[in-house]
Amino acid sequence: MRITGDWLTHPGTQALCAVLEGAGYQALFVGGCVRNALLGAPVADVDISTDATPETVTNLAENVGFKVVPTGIDHGTVTVIAQGRPHEVTTFRRDVETDGRRAVVAFSTDVAEDAQRRDFTMNALYADARGDVIDPLGGLPDLLARHLRFVGDAETRIREDYLRILRFFRFHAWYADPEGGIDAEGLAACAAFSAGIETLSAERVGAEVKKLLTALDPAPAVASMAQAGILAMVLPGAEARALAPLVHLEADTPPRPLRRLAVLGGEVDGLRLSRAEARDLAALREAMGDMASPAVLGWRLGGDLATDAMLARSAVLETPLPQGWKADIARGAAAQFPVRAADLPACSGPALGAELKRLERLWLSADLRLSREQLLR
């Protein structure tokens, strides 16, 4: 089988492969770029595996004028920028020691050894510079069937890195066939070793959860997380019930992880959200409960966050979205409270502030439809 794509034929990519192969080394595309090309999905990052050491890759690339950045040299990875295109080039590796959080690796010259240390069979596919697919572990049928399966023994893979528990659900949401169900052996292994999640940093957990919730339809994967007891570990108190209705309501609205996180509920301290994310999530959860109109939400939160709040509220309450809600949000987001302090010359000090607040409440209760003149009367 052969893959194609603009990323594959990019002059810098082909030139880098030619440099490595010309010196007698292998240059094999691996992981996401091969997987996505086979699935017809967009390719963002180009990863190359090779039997050349990082020092050799660096010397060969710099000798032809490519820029090299030692982004992960301790683990065998350098980033080579060839004709404007970055490539992560990693030496074939085998695990020497793992503790569930990080691995000690040794370099290898065998692509099969490199494939054995990868997480899922659909990520252990390689391709040469011509696009010919190399399948050391027989993972191609899994990919074509959209079946996510751990490489080898699922429990062994998880003990090597407990983050693979969360990656299992994330990759299922992104690449597996939802009609085919989740891999039973993998799910059982994730449940059995779920306590390992507690050893992971909040940054790693939060990043995986947000990637999961950005999938087109993460509801089946999140339901499986809840079934295995993992959702409760990551988001104590969360419930998966409202996520599927939310995905249905979103229709052509682009996925936003905070919107989906809002309907799950639960404690988010273990995700290490940014200040902006925490602020927006708190505003969403408050808006889901105060029953303000779409226009008022648009005025308070802006168009994007108000849209999130309306969708999340309808999903949680299992109620239909009101007619014209998008137009009302846009009206509210563009509105400005029409009364200014100068309009109230008879008031000053605390009385002025109180009167402005009173008029603002009146304006909001009228769904932002009262004019300046009406309010002043």
C-alpha positions in Angstrom: 0.0 0.0 0.0 1.2 3.5 -0.8 0.4 6.8 0.7 0.3 10.2 -1.0 0.0 13.9 0.1 1.5 17.3 -0.4 3.4 16.9 2.9 5.1 13.8 1.4 6.3 15.5 -1.8 7.4 18.7 -0.1 10.9 19.6 -1.5 12.3 20.0 2.0 10.9 16.6 3.2 12.2 14.8 0.2 15.6 16.5 0.5 16.0 15.5 4.1 15.1 11.9 3.3 17.6 11.9 0.4 20.3 13.2 2.8 19.8 10.4 5.3 19.4 7.7 2.6 22.4 8.9 0.7 24.5 8.4 3.8 23.3 4.8 4.1 20.6 5.3 6.8 16.9 4.7 6.8 14.4 7.6 6.7 10.9 6.4 7.5 7.8 8.4 8.2 6.0 7.2 11.2 2.9 7.7 13.4 0.3 10.4 12.8 1.4 11.4 9.4 1.2 7.8 8.1 -2.0 7.1 10.0 -3.8 10.2 8.8 -2.6 9.8 5.2 -4.1 6.3 5.2 -7.3 7.6 6.6 -7.6 10.5 4.3 -7.3 12.9 7.3 -5.2 16.1 7.4 -1.5 15.7 8.2 -0.1 18.4 10.6 3.2 17.1 11.9 5.8 15.1 10.0 7.8 12.6 12.1 10.7 10.6 10.7 12.3 7.6 12.3 15.9 6.6 11.4 18.7 4.3 12.4 21.0 7.3 12.4 21.9 8.7 15.8 20.9 12.3 16.7 24.5 13.5 16.3 24.7 11.9 12.8 21.3 13.4 11.8 22.5 16.8 13.1 25.8 16.7 11.2 24.2 15.4 7.9 21.5 18.1 8.0 23.7 21.0 8.9 26.2 20.0 6.2 23.5 20.7 3.6 22.3 24.0 5.2 19.3 22.7 7.2 18.7 24.2 10.7 18.6 21.6 13.5 17.1 22.2 16.9 17.8 19.6 19.7 14.2 19.5 20.9 14.4 16.1 22.6 18.0 14.9 22.1 18.0 13.0 25.4 15.3 10.8 23.9 16.8 10.7 20.4 14.8 13.5 18.8 16.0 16.6 16.9 13.9 18.9 14.8 15.2 19.5 11.3 13.9 22.5 9.4 14.3 21.8 5.7 13.2 24.5 3.3 10.8 26.0 5.8 9.2 22.7 6.9 9.9 21.3 10.4 10.5 17.5 10.8 10.9 15.7 14.1 13.6 13.1 13.4 14.0 10.4 16.1 16.4 7.5 16.2 14.9 4.0 16.5 14.6 3.2 20.2 13.9 0.4 22.6 12.8 0.8 26.2 15.4 0.0 28.9 13.4 1.1 31.9 10.0 2.5 32.5 8.2 3.7 35.6 4.7 4.7 34.3 5.7 8.4 33.8 9.0 8.4 31.7 11.2 5.9 30.0 14.9 5.3 29.8 15.6 4.3 26.2 18.5 2.9 24.1 19.0 3.6 20.5 18.3 0.8 18.0 18.9 0.0 14.4 15.8 -2.2 14.1 12.5 -0.7 13.0 10.6 -3.6 14.6 12.1 -2.8 18.0 11.1 0.8 17.5 7.5 -0.3 16.6 7.2 -2.5 19.7 7.6 0.5 22.1 4.7 2.4 20.5 1.3 2.7 22.1 -1.3 1.6 19.5 -1.0 -0.6 16.4 -2.4 2.2 14.2 0.5 4.4 15.4 3.1 1.8 14.6 2.9 2.2 10.8 5.8 3.5 8.8 6.4 4.6 5.2 9.5 5.3 3.1 10.2 8.4 1.1 8.2 7.0 -1.9 5.2 6.5 0.3 5.3 2.7 0.5 3.8 1.6 3.8 5.9 -0.6 6.2 3.9 -2.5 8.8 6.3 -4.3 11.2 3.5 -5.4 13.7 0.6 -6.1 11.4 -1.3 -3.0 12.5 -2.6 -2.0 9.1 -5.8 -4.1 9.3 -6.6 -2.5 12.6 -6.3 1.0 11.1 -8.4 0.1 8.1 -11.0 -1.4 10.4 -10.8 1.7 12.6 -10.1 -0.5 15.6 -7.9 1.0 18.3 -5.7 -1.6 19.9 -2.6 -1.5 22.1 0.6 -2.9 20.7 1.1 -6.3 22.2 -0.1 -6.7 25.8 -2.3 -3.8 26.9 -1.3 -4.0 30.5 2.4 -3.9 29.7 1.9 -0.8 27.5 0.0 1.0 30.2 2.5 0.2 32.9 5.2 1.8 30.7 3.3 5.1 30.6 0.0 5.7 32.5 -0.8 8.6 30.2 -1.7 5.9 27.6 -4.9 5.3 29.6 -6.1 8.8 28.6 -4.6 8.5 25.1 -6.6 5.3 24.6 -9.9 7.2 25.0 -8.6 10.2 23.0 -7.5 8.1 20.1 -10.7 6.1 20.2 -12.7 9.3 19.9 -10.6 10.6 17.0 -9.9 7.6 14.9 -11.9 4.5 15.9 -15.2 3.4 14.4 -17.9 4.4 16.9 -20.1 1.6 15.6 -17.4 -1.0 16.3 -17.3 -0.4 20.0 -14.2 0.1 22.2 -11.5 -2.6 22.4 -12.5 -4.8 25.4 -9.0 -5.8 26.4 -7.8 -2.2 26.3 -10.7 -1.0 28.3 -10.2 -3.7 31.0 -6.5 -2.8 31.2 -7.2 0.9 31.6 -9.7 0.2 34.4 -7.3 -2.2 36.1 -4.4 0.3 36.2 -6.5 3.5 36.5 -4.8 4.4 39.8 -1.7 5.2 37.8 -3.4 8.4 36.5 -2.7 9.8 40.0 1.0 9.8 39.2 0.7 12.0 36.2 1.1 15.8 36.2 -2.0 18.0 35.9 -0.6 19.5 32.8 -0.4 16.2 31.0 -3.8 15.1 32.2 -5.4 18.4 31.2 -3.8 18.4 27.8 -5.2 14.9 27.0 -8.7 15.7 28.3 -8.9 18.9 26.1 -7.6 16.9 23.1 -10.3 14.3 23.7 -13.0 16.8 24.0 -12.0 18.5 20.7 -12.9 15.3 18.8 -15.9 15.5 16.5 -17.9 13.2 18.8 -16.2 12.2 22.1 -19.4 11.1 23.8 -18.9 7.3 23.3 -15.3 7.4 24.5 -16.3 9.5 27.5 -19.1 7.1 28.3 -16.6 4.3 28.3 -14.3 6.3 30.6 -17.2 6.6 33.0 -17.9 2.9 32.8 -14.3 2.1 33.6 -14.3 4.5 36.6 -11.7 6.8 35.0 -13.9 9.8 34.4 -14.5 10.1 38.1 -10.7 10.0 38.7 -10.0 12.7 36.2 -13.1 14.9 36.9 -14.5 13.9 40.4 -18.3 14.4 40.3 -18.6 14.5 36.5 -21.4 12.8 34.6 -21.3 11.8 30.9 -25.1 12.0 30.4 -25.3 15.4 28.8 -22.4 15.1 26.4 -24.2 13.2 23.7 -27.1 15.6 23.6 -24.6 18.5 23.4 -22.8 16.9 20.4 -26.2 16.6 18.7 -27.1 20.2 19.4 -23.8 21.5 18.2 -24.5 20.4 14.6 -22.2 22.5 12.5 -20.8 24.5 15.4 -17.1 23.8 15.8 -16.2 21.7 18.9 -15.0 23.7 21.9 -13.5 21.7 24.8 -14.6 24.1 27.5 -18.2 23.9 26.4 -18.1 20.1 26.6 -16.2 20.3 30.0 -19.0 22.5 31.3 -21.7 19.9 30.6 -19.6 17.1 32.2 -19.5 19.0 35.5 -17.2 17.8 38.2 -14.0 19.3 39.8 -11.4 20.5 37.4 -8.5 21.1 39.8 -6.7 18.1 38.4 -6.6 19.6 34.9 -4.4 22.7 35.5 -6.5 25.0 33.3 -5.1 28.4 32.5 -6.6 31.4 34.2 -8.5 32.4 31.1 -9.9 28.9 30.7 -10.9 28.7 34.4 -12.6 32.1 34.2 -14.5 31.1 31.0 -15.5 27.8 32.5 -16.8 29.4 35.6 -18.8 31.9 33.5 -20.3 29.1 31.5 -21.4 27.1 34.5 -23.0 30.2 36.0 -24.8 31.0 32.8 -26.1 27.5 32.5 -27.9 28.0 35.8 -29.2 31.6 35.7 -31.6 31.2 32.7 -30.7 34.6 31.2 -32.0 35.2 27.7 -29.7 34.7 24.7 -29.4 38.4 24.2 -28.4 39.0 27.8 -25.9 36.2 27.6 -24.5 37.8 24.4 -24.1 41.1 26.1 -22.5 39.6 29.2 -20.3 37.0 27.7 -19.7 37.9 24.0 -20.9 35.8 21.1 -18.7 32.7 21.4 -19.1 32.1 25.1 -22.8 32.9 25.0 -23.2 30.3 22.2 -21.4 27.8 24.4 -23.7 28.6 27.3 -26.9 28.2 25.3 -25.8 24.9 23.9 -24.6 23.6 27.2 -27.8 24.7 29.0 -30.1 23.0 26.5 -28.0 19.8 26.7 -28.1 19.6 30.5 -31.8 20.6 30.8 -32.7 18.5 27.8 -34.7 21.4 26.3 -34.8 22.7 22.7 -33.0 25.8 21.8 -35.3 28.8 21.4 -36.2 30.1 18.0 -33.8 32.9 16.8 -31.3 32.3 19.6 -28.3 32.9 17.4 -29.6 36.3 16.2 -30.5 37.3 19.7 -26.9 36.4 20.9 -25.5 38.6 18.1 -27.9 41.4 19.0 -26.7 41.2 22.6 -23.1 41.0 21.8 -23.3 44.2 19.7 -25.5 46.1 22.2 -24.3 48.9 24.6 -26.2 50.0 27.6 -27.7 53.3 26.3 -27.6 55.4 29.5 -24.5 57.3 30.7 -23.7 59.1 33.9 -24.1 62.4 32.0 -27.7 61.5 31.3 -28.5 61.7 35.1 -27.4 65.2 36.2 -29.6 65.1 39.3 -27.6 62.2 40.7 -24.1 62.1 42.1 -21.9 59.9 44.2 -23.4 56.5 45.4 -26.8 57.6 44.3 -25.6 57.9 40.7 -24.1 54.4 40.7 -27.3 53.0 42.2 -29.5 54.6 39.6 -27.3 53.4 36.7 -27.5 49.9 38.1 -31.3 50.1 38.5 -31.7 51.3 34.9 -29.3 48.5 33.7 -31.4 45.9 35.5 -34.6 47.4 33.9 -32.9 47.3 30.4 -31.8 43.7 30.9 -35.2 42.6 32.1 -36.6 44.1 28.9 -34.2 41.9 26.9 -32.1 44.9 25.9 -35.0 46.5 23.9 -35.5 49.7 25.9 -34.0 52.9 24.3 -32.2 55.6 26.2 -35.3 57.8 26.1 -37.6 55.0 27.4 -35.2 54.3 30.3 -34.9 58.0 31.2 -38.6 58.4 31.3 
